[in-house]
Each structure stands twice: as C-alpha cells, then as structure tokens.
Amino acid sequence: GDAVSGLVSPLCVPRTIHVALQADWLVRPVLLVNQEMTELTELLTAQVETALDLAARGFCDDPEEVLAVSAKTGEGIDDVLPAVIRAFGGRHDDAVRAAPLRCRVLDARYDATRGAIAVVQVVDGSIKEGDRVAFLGGAGDHAVQEIGLLAPAPLRTKWLPAGCVGYLVAGLRDVREARIGDTLCLATQRDATEPVDPLPEAAAPGLYASVFPPDGAAFEDMERAVNRLALNDAAVSVQKEAKPRAALGPGLRLGFLGLLHLDVFRQRLRDEFGADVLFTAPHVPYKLRHRDGAEIWIEAMDDWPDVASAKDGTILEPVVDLQVAAPREHLS
C-alpha cells in the first residue's frame, strides 16, 4: 500500500493475491511510507487510513498487523522478516513430524543432468533420501535421489522435516510430473493420503501455432529441440500435426498461453538450440456446438468444418472476463 493517498496501490493486488485470499491463504500486508510527507500528523493519518483500507479489503484481520516501512530511510525494514517468520512459521511439534508425509509442490525446473527438480514444502511428516514417493496428481512413483535446502544455493541435507522448504531430485523426466499445487506423499500411502490443497487445473492453451523446419529432412532435429525446451515449460502443449502440409512437410502443433508466451518460446528456440524454424500465424481455438449438444474443439484451420457442418451448429470463440484495478480518481 502507498501512504500518500491512503489507498491500496493496484500494483499490490495482482491476481495472485486474489487467488491466495480465495484459497484462504495467509497474506502479510506491508505499507510503504512516503518520506516526502513532512507533516507527522498527515503521515500518521495516511498510514492509519491505508491500514484500515487493507483490513476492509480482507488483507488482514487487524489493522495493527500492517507494517510501515521505508525503503529510503530503512525504517521498519528489520521488522519485516521476524513478522513473516511469526506469521508463516507453521507447526514444528513432534506430532506433526511423526504424521504421514505430505508435501506441497511449490515450483519445478528442468536440469539437463538430473531431470526436473521440484521445490517442495514439507507440511506433515518428514522425507529423506531413498524414500519412494508419488504425486497424487500423477502416475507412478519415484525414488528420492537427493534432497536439501535452498540457502539460496542447493545445500544437501539428505532429510527434511515438517516446516521446511527445500529441493527434491527424484529422476523426474520433465516439469509436468511435478505440477505446482500437487501433493507429494510416500508411494505406499498414496491411497490414504488427503491432498494438502485441491489440485489446480492445468493451464489450458489460449492460442495455437504450427511449427515446421525449413527442410523437411530436419524434422527430427526440430522436434528434439522443441521437446527439450518444453521440458522446462509445463504450459506448452506439443503434438504432431495430423498430416504433413503440402508445401511445408511434417510439423508440430504447439499450444501457448498467449502471444507473449509464443514469442518468448520462439526466441528461446532460436537462441538456445539454434533452431531456425517456420511458425504459422497463431490462432485461438474455436468450439463447434451442434444442435444435438455435441461439441468439437477446433485447434487448427485444417480441422475447420465444411459448410454443411458449420450451418448445422454454432461456432464459438473465446472471450475474456477481465477485472481492471485502478485508482479511484481515474474512475468515472
């Protein structure tokens, strides 16, 4: 929040904060104090008004929980970390550490030599190297090869108890096997384990584009490069084109979250793998709803129905339900 106007800055309430509040997660608000306000009474009044506004919006139960800090003078900075530890420290008693293992997956990244490395929060029980673990949202089980803390460099500890956040190496082939929000447990206790949080829905592609090599003979090299890059991006969907194009030959159909996601992937494909490939113009998926209620997703122009089928139903395209946060003085 900003103590200049007594309002919560839109930058402080992104979608992730709203998702956290809807999931009943704890949020710790911090108030940034503008040192240009010379009148002490004016400054204190603005701080109180902003703290009350934060509490009214549901960011905290008690306005006195709101910390006032100044990046310019350093005032209140030393109080932030102890407050975070008190708020998020969690339970560390023996009963929690003796409970069946449950870990929350926080993040995952791909390493060329060790596969996908997951960042997990141990909620209940403890985990050690050699344990066989499973993801509730996935299939199969995995042996824990290495585990430790991020300090911030990886610090191998071979064991993590409840209350710790650390990294886990278990021979995962790609980051899709460690979905953020999934629950990790011992493989032998999979059927009896309740998830820490409901598993979030997988990100659905918002647009599609086809990719082809300049030379049809180089398709396998391009496919290998795309799959290697997709290992570290769970939001990209990859599948082969149903049939080769007459002028371009065999290709891949890729799904992305949006145009920026596509541009970043295309640039990384060129920079990291030296793959000079051809991308078709991106397009959004359409839905064909027949009169009998049957629905068909259209992800490529080659799948577009003939005139008779189109007249027999309704073609729908995606729309966006958007919420914009803006200062009150900009609203009319």
The 8 nearest C-alpha neighbors of each residue, nearest first, counted from 0:
[[1, 7, 30, 8, 31, 11, 2, 6],
 [2, 0, 31, 3, 8, 7, 30, 6],
 [1, 3, 5, 45, 32, 46, 4, 33],
 [4, 2, 1, 5, 33, 45, 32, 36],
 [5, 3, 6, 2, 1, 45, 49, 7],
 [4, 6, 49, 45, 2, 48, 3, 1],
 [7, 5, 4, 49, 8, 1, 0, 52],
 [8, 6, 0, 1, 9, 49, 5, 11],
 [7, 9, 10, 0, 11, 1, 6, 12],
 [10, 8, 11, 12, 324, 325, 7, 326],
 [11, 9, 8, 12, 13, 7, 324, 0],
 [10, 12, 9, 8, 13, 0, 7, 16],
 [11, 13, 9, 10, 16, 14, 17, 8],
 [14, 12, 15, 16, 11, 10, 17, 9],
 [13, 15, 17, 16, 18, 12, 19, 322],
 [16, 14, 18, 13, 17, 19, 12, 20],
 [15, 17, 19, 18, 14, 13, 12, 20],
 [16, 18, 20, 14, 19, 15, 21, 13],
 [17, 19, 15, 21, 16, 20, 14, 22],
 [20, 18, 16, 22, 24, 17, 21, 15],
 [21, 19, 23, 17, 22, 18, 24, 16],
 [20, 22, 18, 23, 19, 17, 24, 16],
 [21, 23, 19, 20, 24, 18, 17, 196],
 [24, 22, 20, 21, 19, 25, 18, 26],
 [25, 23, 19, 22, 20, 26, 21, 18],
 [24, 26, 23, 27, 20, 19, 87, 86],
 [25, 27, 58, 28, 24, 59, 20, 19],
 [26, 28, 29, 25, 59, 83, 58, 65],
 [29, 27, 65, 26, 58, 30, 66, 59],
 [30, 28, 66, 65, 67, 31, 27, 0],
 [31, 29, 67, 0, 66, 68, 32, 1],
 [30, 32, 68, 1, 69, 0, 67, 2],
 [33, 31, 69, 2, 68, 34, 30, 67],
 [34, 32, 35, 36, 3, 2, 31, 69],
 [33, 35, 36, 32, 37, 69, 71, 72],
 [36, 34, 33, 37, 32, 3, 38, 42],
 [37, 35, 34, 38, 42, 33, 41, 39],
 [38, 36, 35, 39, 34, 42, 41, 40],
 [37, 39, 41, 40, 36, 42, 43, 35],
 [40, 38, 42, 41, 43, 37, 36, 44],
 [39, 41, 43, 42, 38, 44, 45, 37],
 [42, 40, 44, 38, 39, 43, 45, 36],
 [41, 43, 39, 45, 40, 44, 36, 38],
 [44, 42, 46, 40, 45, 41, 39, 47],
 [43, 45, 41, 47, 46, 42, 40, 48],
 [44, 46, 5, 48, 2, 42, 43, 47],
 [47, 45, 43, 49, 2, 44, 48, 50],
 [46, 48, 50, 44, 49, 45, 51, 43],
 [49, 47, 45, 51, 5, 50, 46, 52],
 [48, 50, 5, 52, 46, 51, 47, 6],
 [51, 49, 62, 47, 53, 52, 48, 65],
 [50, 52, 54, 48, 49, 53, 62, 55],
 [51, 53, 49, 55, 50, 54, 48, 56],
 [54, 52, 50, 56, 55, 51, 58, 49],
 [53, 55, 59, 51, 57, 56, 52, 58],
 [54, 56, 52, 57, 53, 51, 58, 59],
 [57, 55, 53, 54, 58, 52, 59, 51],
 [56, 58, 54, 55, 59, 53, 60, 20],
 [59, 57, 53, 54, 56, 26, 28, 60],
 [60, 58, 54, 57, 61, 53, 62, 26],
 [61, 59, 54, 62, 57, 58, 64, 55],
 [60, 62, 63, 64, 59, 54, 65, 51],
 [63, 61, 50, 64, 51, 54, 65, 60],
 [62, 64, 61, 65, 50, 66, 51, 60],
 [65, 63, 62, 61, 66, 59, 28, 60],
 [66, 64, 63, 28, 29, 62, 50, 30],
 [67, 65, 29, 30, 64, 68, 28, 79],
 [66, 68, 30, 31, 29, 75, 32, 65],
 [69, 67, 75, 31, 74, 76, 32, 30],
 [70, 68, 74, 32, 71, 73, 72, 31],
 [69, 71, 73, 72, 68, 74, 76, 31],
 [70, 72, 69, 73, 34, 74, 33, 32],
 [73, 71, 74, 69, 70, 34, 68, 75],
 [74, 72, 70, 69, 76, 71, 75, 68],
 [73, 75, 69, 68, 72, 76, 70, 77],
 [76, 74, 68, 78, 77, 67, 73, 69],
 [75, 77, 78, 73, 74, 79, 68, 69],
 [76, 78, 75, 79, 80, 81, 74, 73],
 [79, 77, 75, 76, 81, 80, 82, 66],
 [78, 80, 82, 76, 77, 81, 83, 75],
 [79, 81, 83, 82, 78, 84, 77, 76],
 [82, 80, 84, 83, 79, 78, 85, 77],
 [83, 81, 85, 79, 80, 84, 86, 78],
 [82, 84, 80, 86, 81, 85, 87, 79],
 [85, 83, 88, 81, 87, 82, 86, 80],
 [86, 84, 82, 83, 88, 87, 81, 89],
 [87, 85, 83, 84, 88, 82, 27, 89],
 [86, 88, 84, 89, 85, 83, 25, 82],
 [89, 87, 84, 85, 86, 90, 162, 83],
 [88, 90, 87, 162, 91, 86, 85, 84],
 [91, 89, 92, 162, 88, 95, 161, 122],
 [90, 92, 162, 161, 95, 89, 93, 96],
 [93, 91, 94, 95, 90, 96, 161, 97],
 [92, 94, 96, 95, 97, 91, 98, 124],
 [95, 93, 97, 96, 92, 98, 91, 124],
 [96, 94, 98, 97, 93, 123, 92, 124],
 [95, 97, 124, 93, 161, 98, 94, 123],
 [98, 96, 124, 94, 95, 93, 99, 125],
 [97, 99, 124, 95, 96, 123, 94, 100],
 [100, 98, 124, 123, 101, 97, 188, 184],
 [99, 101, 124, 123, 184, 125, 185, 98],
 [100, 102, 184, 123, 122, 183, 121, 182],
 [103, 101, 121, 183, 120, 122, 182, 119],
 [102, 104, 182, 120, 119, 181, 180, 105],
 [105, 103, 119, 179, 180, 181, 106, 118],
 [104, 106, 179, 119, 118, 103, 180, 120],
 [107, 105, 118, 179, 117, 104, 108, 119],
 [108, 106, 117, 116, 174, 118, 115, 177],
 [109, 107, 116, 115, 231, 174, 117, 110],
 [108, 110, 115, 231, 114, 116, 174, 173],
 [111, 109, 114, 113, 112, 115, 108, 116],
 [110, 112, 114, 113, 109, 115, 227, 230],
 [111, 113, 110, 114, 109, 115, 170, 116],
 [114, 112, 110, 111, 170, 115, 168, 116],
 [115, 113, 110, 172, 171, 109, 170, 111],
 [114, 116, 109, 171, 173, 174, 108, 110],
 [117, 115, 168, 108, 107, 167, 109, 114],
 [118, 116, 107, 167, 166, 106, 119, 115],
 [117, 119, 166, 106, 105, 165, 107, 104],
 [120, 118, 104, 105, 103, 164, 165, 102],
 [119, 121, 164, 103, 102, 163, 122, 104],
 [120, 122, 102, 161, 163, 162, 123, 101],
 [121, 123, 161, 102, 101, 120, 162, 103],
 [124, 122, 101, 161, 100, 95, 98, 96],
 [125, 123, 96, 100, 98, 97, 99, 161],
 [124, 126, 160, 159, 161, 100, 96, 123],
 [127, 125, 159, 158, 160, 100, 130, 124],
 [128, 126, 158, 157, 130, 129, 159, 125],
 [127, 129, 143, 157, 130, 144, 145, 146],
 [128, 130, 143, 142, 127, 144, 131, 145],
 [131, 129, 143, 128, 142, 127, 132, 126],
 [132, 130, 142, 141, 186, 185, 143, 140],
 [131, 133, 185, 186, 141, 140, 184, 130],
 [134, 132, 140, 186, 184, 183, 185, 141],
 [133, 135, 183, 137, 136, 182, 184, 181],
 [136, 134, 137, 182, 133, 183, 181, 189],
 [135, 137, 134, 181, 198, 138, 182, 178],
 [138, 136, 134, 135, 176, 139, 133, 177],
 [137, 139, 140, 134, 136, 133, 135, 176],
 [140, 138, 133, 137, 141, 134, 186, 132],
 [139, 141, 133, 132, 186, 131, 138, 142],
 [140, 142, 132, 131, 169, 133, 143, 170],
 [141, 143, 131, 169, 130, 129, 144, 132],
 [144, 142, 169, 128, 129, 130, 145, 168],
 [145, 143, 169, 168, 128, 142, 129, 146],
 [146, 144, 168, 128, 143, 167, 157, 147],
 [145, 147, 167, 157, 166, 155, 156, 168],
 [148, 146, 155, 156, 154, 165, 166, 157],
 [147, 149, 165, 154, 153, 150, 166, 155],
 [150, 148, 151, 153, 152, 165, 154, 166],
 [151, 149, 152, 148, 153, 154, 165, 147],
 [150, 152, 149, 153, 148, 154, 165, 166],
 [151, 153, 150, 149, 154, 148, 155, 147],
 [154, 152, 149, 148, 150, 155, 151, 147],
 [155, 153, 148, 147, 149, 152, 156, 150],
 [154, 156, 147, 146, 157, 153, 148, 145],
 [155, 157, 147, 158, 154, 146, 148, 159],
 [158, 156, 146, 128, 127, 155, 147, 145],
 [159, 157, 127, 156, 126, 146, 128, 160],
 [158, 160, 126, 125, 163, 127, 161, 147],
 [161, 159, 125, 163, 96, 124, 162, 121],
 [162, 160, 121, 123, 122, 96, 124, 163],
 [161, 163, 121, 122, 91, 89, 160, 90],
 [164, 162, 121, 161, 120, 160, 159, 165],
 [165, 163, 120, 119, 121, 148, 162, 118],
 [164, 166, 148, 147, 118, 119, 149, 163],
 [165, 167, 118, 147, 117, 146, 148, 119],
 [166, 168, 146, 117, 116, 145, 118, 169],
 [169, 167, 145, 116, 144, 170, 143, 146],
 [170, 168, 143, 144, 142, 171, 141, 167],
 [169, 171, 114, 168, 172, 113, 141, 115],
 [172, 170, 115, 114, 169, 173, 176, 116],
 [171, 173, 114, 115, 170, 174, 176, 230],
 [174, 172, 230, 115, 175, 171, 176, 114],
 [173, 175, 176, 115, 177, 107, 231, 233],
 [176, 174, 233, 177, 173, 178, 230, 232],
 [175, 177, 174, 178, 173, 137, 171, 172],
 [178, 176, 175, 174, 179, 107, 117, 104],
 [179, 177, 181, 175, 176, 180, 104, 174],
 [178, 180, 104, 105, 181, 106, 177, 107],
 [181, 179, 104, 198, 103, 178, 105, 199],
 [180, 182, 104, 198, 178, 179, 103, 136],
 [183, 181, 103, 194, 102, 135, 134, 195],
 [182, 184, 134, 102, 101, 133, 103, 135],
 [185, 183, 101, 100, 132, 133, 186, 189],
 [184, 186, 132, 188, 187, 131, 133, 189],
 [185, 187, 132, 133, 189, 188, 131, 140],
 [186, 188, 185, 189, 190, 132, 131, 184],
 [189, 187, 185, 186, 191, 190, 192, 184],
 [188, 190, 186, 192, 191, 187, 184, 185],
 [189, 191, 188, 192, 187, 193, 186, 135],
 [190, 192, 188, 189, 193, 187, 99, 184],
 [193, 191, 189, 190, 188, 194, 184, 101],
 [192, 194, 195, 191, 190, 101, 182, 189],
 [195, 193, 196, 182, 192, 197, 135, 181],
 [194, 196, 182, 103, 193, 197, 101, 102],
 [197, 195, 194, 198, 180, 181, 182, 103],
 [196, 198, 199, 194, 195, 180, 181, 182],
 [197, 199, 181, 180, 196, 200, 136, 194],
 [200, 198, 197, 201, 180, 181, 179, 196],
 [199, 201, 202, 198, 203, 197, 180, 178],
 [200, 202, 203, 199, 234, 178, 198, 233],
 [203, 201, 234, 200, 204, 256, 233, 199],
 [202, 204, 201, 205, 256, 234, 255, 254],
 [205, 203, 255, 256, 254, 206, 202, 207],
 [206, 204, 256, 257, 255, 283, 203, 207],
 [205, 207, 283, 282, 255, 204, 254, 257],
 [208, 206, 254, 281, 282, 253, 283, 255],
 [209, 207, 281, 253, 279, 252, 280, 278],
 [208, 210, 252, 279, 251, 278, 253, 250],
 [209, 211, 278, 251, 277, 250, 279, 252],
 [212, 210, 250, 277, 276, 213, 247, 278],
 [211, 213, 276, 214, 218, 215, 277, 217],
 [214, 212, 276, 211, 215, 277, 275, 217],
 [213, 215, 212, 216, 217, 218, 247, 211],
 [214, 216, 217, 248, 218, 212, 213, 249],
 [215, 217, 214, 218, 219, 212, 220, 213],
 [218, 216, 215, 220, 214, 219, 212, 221],
 [217, 219, 221, 220, 216, 215, 212, 222],
 [218, 220, 222, 221, 217, 223, 216, 224],
 [221, 219, 223, 217, 222, 218, 224, 274],
 [220, 222, 224, 218, 223, 219, 225, 217],
 [221, 223, 219, 225, 224, 220, 218, 226],
 [222, 224, 220, 226, 221, 225, 219, 227],
 [223, 225, 221, 227, 222, 226, 228, 220],
 [226, 224, 222, 228, 227, 223, 229, 221],
 [225, 227, 229, 223, 228, 224, 222, 230],
 [228, 226, 224, 230, 229, 225, 223, 231],
 [227, 229, 225, 230, 226, 231, 224, 268],
 [230, 228, 232, 226, 231, 227, 225, 235],
 [231, 229, 173, 227, 228, 232, 174, 226],
 [230, 232, 109, 229, 108, 174, 228, 233],
 [233, 231, 229, 234, 230, 235, 174, 228],
 [232, 234, 175, 235, 174, 231, 229, 230],
 [233, 235, 232, 202, 236, 255, 256, 204],
 [236, 234, 255, 254, 233, 232, 229, 237],
 [235, 237, 254, 253, 234, 238, 255, 204],
 [238, 236, 253, 252, 235, 254, 251, 239],
 [239, 237, 252, 251, 240, 253, 236, 241],
 [240, 238, 251, 252, 250, 241, 237, 249],
 [239, 241, 251, 242, 250, 252, 238, 243],
 [242, 240, 239, 243, 238, 249, 250, 251],
 [241, 243, 240, 244, 249, 239, 250, 248],
 [244, 242, 249, 248, 245, 250, 240, 241],
 [243, 245, 248, 247, 246, 249, 242, 250],
 [244, 246, 247, 248, 243, 249, 242, 215],
 [245, 247, 244, 248, 243, 249, 215, 211],
 [248, 246, 244, 245, 211, 249, 215, 243],
 [247, 249, 243, 244, 215, 246, 245, 250],
 [250, 248, 243, 244, 215, 247, 211, 240],
 [251, 249, 211, 240, 210, 239, 248, 209],
 [252, 250, 239, 240, 210, 209, 238, 253],
 [251, 253, 209, 238, 240, 239, 208, 237],
 [254, 252, 237, 236, 208, 207, 209, 251],
 [253, 255, 207, 236, 204, 235, 206, 208],
 [256, 254, 204, 235, 257, 206, 261, 205],
 [255, 257, 205, 204, 260, 206, 234, 254],
 [258, 256, 260, 255, 259, 205, 206, 261],
 [257, 259, 261, 260, 262, 256, 255, 206],
 [260, 258, 262, 261, 257, 263, 256, 264],
 [259, 261, 257, 263, 258, 262, 256, 255],
 [260, 262, 258, 264, 259, 263, 255, 265],
 [263, 261, 259, 265, 264, 260, 266, 258],
 [264, 262, 266, 260, 265, 261, 267, 259],
 [265, 263, 267, 261, 266, 262, 268, 260],
 [264, 266, 268, 262, 263, 267, 261, 269],
 [265, 267, 269, 263, 268, 264, 270, 262],
 [268, 266, 270, 264, 269, 265, 271, 263],
 [269, 267, 265, 266, 272, 271, 270, 274],
 [268, 270, 273, 274, 266, 267, 272, 271],
 [271, 269, 267, 273, 268, 272, 266, 274],
 [272, 270, 267, 268, 273, 269, 274, 266],
 [271, 273, 274, 268, 269, 270, 224, 267],
 [272, 274, 269, 270, 271, 275, 268, 267],
 [275, 273, 269, 272, 276, 268, 221, 224],
 [274, 276, 269, 273, 212, 277, 213, 268],
 [277, 275, 212, 211, 274, 213, 278, 210],
 [276, 278, 211, 210, 212, 213, 279, 275],
 [279, 277, 210, 209, 208, 211, 276, 280],
 [278, 280, 209, 208, 281, 210, 277, 211],
 [279, 281, 208, 282, 278, 209, 207, 210],
 [282, 280, 208, 207, 279, 206, 283, 209],
 [283, 281, 206, 207, 280, 208, 284, 299],
 [282, 284, 206, 207, 205, 285, 281, 298],
 [285, 283, 298, 297, 206, 282, 296, 286],
 [286, 284, 316, 297, 315, 296, 283, 298],
 [285, 287, 296, 315, 314, 295, 297, 288],
 [288, 286, 314, 295, 294, 313, 296, 315],
 [289, 287, 294, 313, 312, 293, 292, 286],
 [290, 288, 312, 293, 292, 291, 311, 294],
 [289, 291, 312, 292, 311, 288, 293, 313],
 [290, 292, 289, 293, 288, 312, 294, 311],
 [293, 291, 289, 290, 288, 294, 312, 287],
 [292, 294, 289, 291, 288, 295, 290, 287],
 [295, 293, 288, 287, 289, 292, 286, 296],
 [294, 296, 287, 286, 297, 288, 293, 289],
 [295, 297, 286, 285, 298, 287, 294, 284],
 [296, 298, 285, 284, 299, 286, 302, 303],
 [299, 297, 284, 296, 285, 207, 300, 302],
 [300, 298, 301, 302, 297, 303, 284, 207],
 [299, 301, 303, 302, 298, 297, 282, 304],
 [300, 302, 299, 303, 304, 298, 297, 241],
 [303, 301, 300, 299, 297, 304, 298, 296],
 [302, 304, 300, 301, 297, 305, 299, 298],
 [305, 303, 308, 309, 302, 306, 307, 287],
 [306, 304, 308, 307, 309, 303, 310, 302],
 [305, 307, 309, 308, 310, 304, 311, 303],
 [306, 308, 310, 309, 305, 311, 304, 312],
 [309, 307, 311, 310, 305, 306, 304, 312],
 [310, 308, 306, 311, 307, 312, 304, 305],
 [311, 309, 307, 308, 312, 306, 313, 305],
 [310, 312, 308, 309, 289, 307, 290, 313],
 [313, 311, 289, 288, 290, 310, 309, 287],
 [312, 314, 288, 287, 289, 315, 309, 311],
 [315, 313, 287, 286, 288, 312, 285, 316],
 [316, 314, 286, 285, 287, 313, 317, 288],
 [315, 317, 285, 286, 318, 314, 284, 283],
 [318, 316, 319, 315, 285, 283, 284, 205],
 [317, 319, 316, 320, 315, 321, 283, 205],
 [318, 320, 321, 317, 322, 316, 205, 323],
 [321, 319, 318, 322, 317, 323, 14, 316],
 [320, 322, 319, 323, 318, 324, 14, 13],
 [321, 323, 324, 320, 14, 319, 325, 13],
 [322, 324, 325, 321, 9, 13, 326, 320],
 [325, 323, 9, 322, 326, 12, 10, 13],
 [324, 326, 9, 327, 323, 329, 330, 8],
 [327, 325, 328, 329, 324, 330, 9, 8],
 [326, 328, 330, 329, 325, 331, 6, 324],
 [329, 327, 330, 326, 331, 325, 4, 6],
 [330, 328, 327, 326, 325, 331, 324, 323],
 [331, 329, 327, 328, 326, 325, 324, 323],
 [330, 329, 328, 327, 326, 325, 324, 323]]
